[in-house]
């Protein structure tokens, strides 16, 4: 499982946000340069909703393999709605071969979208919880075939914390603490929609 908050930062607010995160981080940020593909897998049962599979490939390492990730919808209900962060089940497979995309397409998975994710990932320690904060620029394919920003000058900010069914309250409180620390630069909130993920 994971707890999750997100927000958006304008290009002009990026330097102070990076400086703040670097001061809180356990070490230097990790570069993010990924190809992200979203596929819709056929449902297991008739009339069931299609399952979204997210494939990512690290482009900072030549010859890197695909990873496949499935995220369930966030927890719902009165108790969940009072939490300061969304909590959801996550399943992630080990690295797959370079043919993973083709194999899944052959199995009936349909392409939903494809984009590039570029930016930085910081690791913060809040109490005993490791919190990941990613600053990401999302890019699609421009008219000239080259990567083009989906929303020029706007960066996606994602804060996540891995957890379990028994300990998600600790992860949620850790994210709330990080949210409060960066509140002067960026607003992090519970995602209202199913958004693109690493």
Buried (B, 14 or more C-beta within 10 A) or exposed (E): BBBBBBBEBEEEBBEBBBEBBEEBBEEEBBEBEBBBBBBBBEEEEEEEEEBBBBBBBBBEEEEBBBBBBBBEEBBEEEEBEEBBBBBBEBEEEEEBEEEBBEEBBEEEBEEBEBBBBBBBBBBBEBEEBBBBBBBBBBBEEEEEEEBEBBEEEEBBBBBBBBBEEEEBEBBBBBBBBBBEBBEEBBBBEBBEEEEBBB
